[in-house]
Amino acid sequence: MRRFTARQALNTVLNEAEVRLQSAVVHSLPQNVDIVLTKACNLACTFCVDYETPGAKRISVENFEKVARQLFPTARLVSICSGGEPYLHKGLEDLLRIARGYRIATWVLSNGMLLREDRVRTIVREGLITTHGFSVDGFRASTVESLRVNAKLDTILEKIRMVLRVREEERKREPRTIIRYALMRSNVEELPDAVERWGAMGIDRMDCGYLAVCNGIDPQESLYFHQDVMSRVFAEARRVAGHYPRLRLNLPPAVRDEQPKREHPTRCRAPWRFVKIDTDGRVLPCYRAWEAINMGKVYDTDGTAFSDIWNNEGYQALRRTVNDDGVKKSFPFCARCDYRYGWSDLAQHVGFEEWAETVAPEAPHDGQAIDHRRDRRASASMLAKNAPNPSA
């Protein structure tokens, strides 16, 4: 079990107190730091939306160290699960070593295609990753490969088995392994078989969540419209999971069970507990912010000390309004966020694209957001969203 430093423990206590008090000005620092290592990805997943503007596509070791010096002494977790594929960053191990030097837990999410045994053995042997997640949305190859374009399920399974084997050979408890599964109509009925597979393999946890419809996906893919099917499948998946005590299965609540959140929303903690740092140094307050709200920039010559950003006017306004439903939100998405209000409203399931088109700017001269995932090569040329494909 990973032991945190006294400074990290004290910051956690202070941070939790300031969350409870809903303090606009805070003296603690975020417990969870999400850092986007790269915008590049080897896949072109049908439901992945990553609006971005021109700028750095990978974080440098120097910039990672800048963030580490400012945030890692007090943080408990560094997450590398946003943006592109982390194994495309050639310096991944070096960045993880920096994090390890601060005795901070690390959570890395991958599509599983690019893992090599020499890199994995180094990571496992040196204890560089605490929790390793893999995104696999289905059981059958035809399903997974249609959703995750350019993926090969056989390769992914081989790589995950390799991680488990290396962990055993190195006699390590970490990394813990997690499967991420985006649920939709076309893959939900494969869930019990997937639970069987991962349980038998020795996976530690499955995190399943609703699909947020985007990229022109048929809205009928949303399980909002298929709650009876979902309930039946979930019951079977839970029954299967019961055969594997090691496997923890996390499933989303039914739409009807989320109704009370409309009247009694969950209190958001992100503006106190969390920060996301993009590849170009932009500071984003939550996963749902994308590039729509930019609190400041911490990299390079135009960067600002994080402590100055953390209590600037933008952050104070966000903290004052995020959980107050009687005032206008400083960040409009807070008024419809699924974390606060649950998944009982259709807009939470199918309204993402409309929202993204509304907020995506901070953009190039033509005012269009850029989404490089539209290019199958992902890390190659940058194509404007909705622009015609020059090779078509």
C-alpha positions in Angstrom: 0.0 0.0 0.0 1.4 3.4 -1.0 2.3 5.7 1.8 1.8 9.4 1.3 4.0 12.2 2.8 2.9 14.3 5.8 2.6 17.3 3.5 0.2 15.4 1.2 -1.8 14.2 4.1 -2.1 17.7 5.6 -3.1 19.2 2.2 -5.8 16.6 1.9 -7.3 17.5 5.3 -7.2 21.2 4.5 -8.6 20.6 1.0 -11.5 18.6 2.3 -12.3 21.3 4.9 -12.3 24.0 2.2 -14.6 21.8 0.0 -17.1 21.6 2.9 -16.9 25.3 3.5 -17.2 26.0 -0.3 -14.4 28.6 0.1 -13.9 30.8 -2.9 -10.3 31.5 -1.9 -8.4 28.4 -0.9 -5.1 27.7 0.9 -4.9 24.0 -0.2 -3.9 22.7 -3.6 -5.7 20.1 -5.7 -5.5 16.5 -4.6 -5.9 15.1 -8.2 -3.8 16.4 -11.0 -4.6 15.2 -14.6 -1.9 15.9 -17.1 -2.4 15.5 -20.8 0.9 14.0 -22.1 0.0 14.0 -25.8 -2.8 14.9 -28.2 -1.6 12.1 -30.5 -3.5 8.8 -30.7 -3.1 5.7 -32.8 -6.9 5.1 -32.9 -9.9 7.0 -34.2 -12.6 6.0 -31.8 -16.1 6.8 -33.1 -17.3 8.4 -29.8 -14.1 10.3 -28.9 -14.3 14.1 -29.1 -11.2 16.1 -28.3 -11.7 19.7 -29.4 -8.4 21.5 -29.4 -6.6 24.6 -30.7 -3.2 24.7 -32.4 -0.3 24.5 -30.0 1.9 21.9 -28.3 0.9 18.3 -29.1 3.1 16.7 -26.5 4.3 17.8 -23.1 8.1 18.1 -22.6 10.0 16.7 -19.7 10.8 20.3 -18.6 7.2 21.4 -18.6 6.2 18.2 -16.7 8.8 19.0 -14.1 7.4 22.6 -13.8 4.0 21.1 -12.9 5.5 18.5 -10.6 7.4 21.0 -8.6 4.3 23.1 -8.0 1.7 20.5 -7.5 3.1 17.0 -6.7 4.4 17.7 -3.2 0.8 18.1 -2.0 -1.2 16.0 -4.5 -2.2 12.4 -3.9 -2.8 11.3 -7.5 -1.6 12.2 -11.0 -3.9 11.0 -13.7 -2.7 10.4 -17.3 -6.1 9.5 -18.8 -7.0 12.5 -21.0 -6.0 13.4 -24.5 -4.2 10.9 -26.7 -2.4 7.5 -26.1 0.2 7.8 -23.4 2.5 5.1 -24.9 3.0 7.4 -27.9 5.0 9.6 -25.6 8.6 8.3 -25.8 9.4 9.9 -22.5 6.5 8.2 -20.6 8.8 6.3 -18.2 10.9 9.4 -17.4 7.7 11.4 -16.6 6.4 8.6 -14.4 9.8 8.5 -12.5 9.4 12.2 -11.8 6.0 11.5 -10.2 7.4 8.5 -8.3 9.9 10.8 -6.7 7.1 12.7 -5.0 5.5 9.4 -3.7 2.4 10.2 -5.6 0.0 7.6 -7.0 -0.3 7.3 -10.8 -3.3 6.3 -12.9 -2.6 5.7 -16.6 -5.3 4.9 -19.2 -4.4 3.3 -22.5 -6.1 1.7 -25.5 -3.7 -1.2 -25.1 -2.4 -1.5 -28.6 1.1 -0.1 -28.2 2.5 -1.7 -25.1 5.9 -3.4 -25.4 7.1 -5.9 -22.8 10.4 -4.1 -22.2 8.6 -0.9 -21.4 6.0 -2.7 -19.3 8.6 -4.6 -17.4 10.5 -1.4 -16.6 7.2 0.2 -15.4 6.3 -2.7 -13.2 9.7 -3.4 -11.8 10.2 0.3 -10.8 6.7 0.7 -9.5 5.9 3.6 -11.9 2.1 3.0 -12.4 -0.2 2.5 -9.5 -3.3 1.8 -11.5 -3.3 0.9 -15.2 -6.6 1.2 -17.2 -7.5 -0.1 -20.6 -10.4 1.0 -22.7 -12.2 -2.0 -24.2 -15.8 -1.4 -25.1 -17.2 -4.8 -25.9 -16.6 -8.5 -26.0 -16.6 -9.4 -29.7 -13.8 -8.3 -32.0 -16.3 -7.0 -34.5 -17.8 -4.7 -31.9 -14.6 -3.4 -30.4 -12.9 -2.8 -33.7 -15.9 -1.0 -35.2 -16.0 1.4 -32.2 -12.2 1.8 -31.9 -11.1 2.2 -35.5 -7.6 0.7 -36.1 -7.8 -1.4 -32.9 -7.3 -5.2 -33.0 -8.9 -7.0 -30.1 -6.5 -9.9 -30.2 -3.6 -7.5 -29.8 -5.3 -5.7 -26.9 -6.0 -9.0 -25.1 -2.4 -10.2 -25.7 -1.0 -6.9 -24.2 -3.3 -7.0 -21.2 -2.3 -10.6 -20.5 1.3 -9.6 -20.8 0.9 -6.9 -18.2 -0.6 -9.4 -15.8 2.1 -11.9 -16.5 4.9 -9.4 -16.0 3.3 -8.2 -12.7 3.3 -11.8 -11.5 6.9 -12.5 -12.7 8.1 -9.4 -10.9 6.2 -10.3 -7.8 4.5 -6.9 -7.6 1.0 -6.0 -6.5 0.9 -3.0 -8.8 -0.3 -1.8 -11.2 -3.9 -2.7 -10.4 -5.7 -3.2 -13.7 -9.0 -1.6 -14.7 -11.2 -2.0 -17.8 -13.1 1.0 -19.0 -16.3 0.2 -21.0 -18.5 2.9 -22.7 -22.0 1.5 -22.7 -24.3 1.8 -25.7 -27.0 -0.2 -27.4 -24.6 -1.9 -29.8 -22.4 -3.3 -27.1 -24.5 -3.5 -23.9 -25.6 -7.1 -24.4 -22.0 -8.2 -24.6 -21.3 -7.0 -21.1 -21.9 -10.3 -19.2 -19.4 -12.1 -21.6 -17.0 -9.2 -21.1 -17.3 -9.5 -17.3 -16.7 -13.3 -17.6 -13.5 -12.6 -19.7 -12.0 -10.0 -17.4 -13.0 -11.8 -14.2 -11.3 -15.0 -15.4 -8.2 -13.1 -16.5 -7.8 -11.5 -13.0 -8.7 -7.9 -13.7 -9.2 -5.9 -10.6 -12.1 -3.6 -11.7 -14.5 -2.7 -14.5 -15.7 0.9 -14.8 -18.8 1.1 -17.1 -20.5 4.4 -18.0 -23.1 5.8 -20.3 -22.1 6.9 -23.8 -22.4 10.6 -24.4 -23.6 10.7 -28.0 -21.4 12.8 -30.3 -19.7 12.8 -33.7 -23.0 12.2 -35.4 -23.6 8.8 -33.7 -27.2 7.6 -33.9 -28.9 8.9 -30.7 -30.6 5.5 -30.4 -27.2 4.2 -29.3 -27.9 5.9 -26.0 -29.1 3.6 -23.2 -31.5 6.4 -22.2 -33.8 4.8 -24.7 -33.2 1.2 -23.7 -33.5 1.1 -19.9 -35.3 -2.3 -19.8 -32.6 -3.9 -21.8 -29.9 -2.3 -19.7 -31.5 -3.5 -16.4 -31.8 -7.0 -17.7 -28.2 -7.1 -18.9 -26.9 -5.4 -15.7 -28.6 -8.1 -13.6 -26.8 -10.8 -15.6 -23.5 -9.0 -15.5 -23.7 -8.7 -11.7 -24.5 -12.4 -11.4 -21.4 -13.2 -13.5 -19.2 -10.8 -11.5 -20.3 -12.6 -8.3 -18.2 -15.6 -9.4 -15.0 -13.5 -9.3 -14.4 -12.0 -5.9 -11.4 -10.1 -7.1 -13.3 -8.2 -9.8 -15.2 -5.0 -8.7 -17.9 -4.2 -11.2 -19.0 -0.5 -11.4 -22.2 0.1 -13.3 -24.1 3.4 -13.9 -27.5 4.0 -12.2 -30.7 3.6 -14.1 -32.3 6.8 -15.4 -35.2 6.6 -12.9 -32.7 6.3 -10.0 -31.1 9.6 -11.1 -34.3 11.6 -10.9 -33.8 12.8 -7.3 -30.6 14.6 -8.4 -32.7 17.1 -10.4 -34.0 18.4 -7.1 -31.0 17.5 -4.9 -27.9 17.8 -7.1 -24.6 16.3 -6.0 -22.1 18.9 -4.8 -19.3 19.4 -7.3 -15.8 19.3 -5.8 -13.7 19.7 -8.9 -12.8 23.4 -8.5 -11.2 22.5 -5.2 -9.9 18.9 -5.5 -9.0 18.6 -9.2 -7.0 20.3 -12.0 -6.3 19.3 -15.6 -3.2 20.6 -17.3 -3.3 20.5 -21.1 -0.3 19.9 -23.4 0.2 23.6 -24.0 0.0 24.4 -20.3 -3.6 25.6 -20.1 -5.3 25.0 -16.8 -8.7 23.5 -17.0 -11.0 23.0 -14.0 -12.7 19.7 -14.9 -12.9 16.9 -17.4 -16.1 18.4 -18.8 -14.5 21.8 -19.5 -12.5 20.6 -22.5 -11.1 23.8 -24.0 -14.2 25.8 -23.3 -12.8 27.4 -20.1 -9.2 28.3 -19.6 -8.1 29.5 -16.2 -4.5 30.4 -17.2 -1.3 28.9 -18.5 1.6 27.4 -16.6 4.1 26.5 -19.3 6.9 28.2 -21.2 7.7 31.9 -21.2 4.1 33.1 -21.1 3.3 30.8 -18.2 2.0 31.9 -14.8 2.7 30.3 -11.4 0.0 27.8 -10.6 -0.6 29.5 -7.2 -1.5 32.7 -8.9 -4.0 30.9 -11.2 -5.5 28.7 -8.5 -7.1 31.7 -6.7 -7.6 34.1 -9.7 -10.9 35.7 -10.5 -12.0 32.9 -12.8 -11.5 30.2 -10.1 -13.2 32.3 -7.4 -16.2 32.9 -9.6 -16.4 29.2 -10.5 -16.2 28.2 -6.8 -18.9 30.7 -5.8 -21.4 29.6 -8.5 -20.8 25.9 -9.3 -23.0 24.6 -6.5 -25.4 27.6 -6.2 -28.5 26.9 -8.4 -29.9 30.3 -7.6 -27.3 32.2 -9.6 -26.0 32.3 -13.1 -23.1 29.9 -13.5 -19.7 31.3 -14.4 -19.2 28.2 -16.6 -22.5 27.5 -18.3 -22.0 23.8 -18.6 -22.3 23.6 -14.8 -26.0 24.1 -15.2 -26.4 20.8 -17.1 -23.5 18.7 -15.8 -24.2 15.0 -15.5 -22.0 14.7 -12.4 -24.2 17.2 -10.5 -27.6 16.4 -11.9 -27.2 12.8 -12.9 -28.3 11.0 -16.1 -32.1 11.4 -15.8 -32.3 14.2 -18.5 -32.1 13.3 -22.2 -29.7 16.3 -22.7 -27.1 14.5 -20.6 -27.1 11.6 -23.0 -27.5 13.2 -26.4 -26.8 16.9 -26.0 -23.0 16.8 -25.9 -22.4 17.6 -29.5 -24.7 20.6 -29.4 -22.8 21.8 -26.3 -19.4 21.2 -27.9 -20.3 23.2 -31.0 -21.4 26.0 -28.8 -18.2 26.3 -26.6 -15.5 24.9 -28.8 -13.8 28.1 -30.0 -10.7 29.8 -28.6 -9.9 28.8 -32.1 -8.0 29.5 -35.3 -8.7 32.5 -37.5 -11.8 30.9 -39.2 -13.4 30.4 -35.8 -13.6 26.6 -36.1 -12.5 24.3 -33.4 -10.0 21.7 -34.5 -10.3 18.0 -33.8 -7.3 16.0 -35.0 -9.0 12.7 -34.2 -10.9 13.1 -37.4 -7.7 12.1 -39.1 -7.2 8.3 -38.9 -3.5 8.8 -38.3 -4.4 11.1 -35.5 -1.0 12.6 -34.9 -0.5 13.6 -38.5 -2.2 16.6 -40.2 -4.6 18.7 -38.3 -8.0 18.9 -39.9 -10.6 21.5 -39.1 -13.8 19.9 -37.6 -16.3 19.3 -40.4 -13.8 20.1 -43.1 -13.9 18.0 -46.2 -11.4 15.1 -46.3 -8.8 16.1 -49.0 -8.2 12.4 -49.9 -11.9 11.7 -50.4 
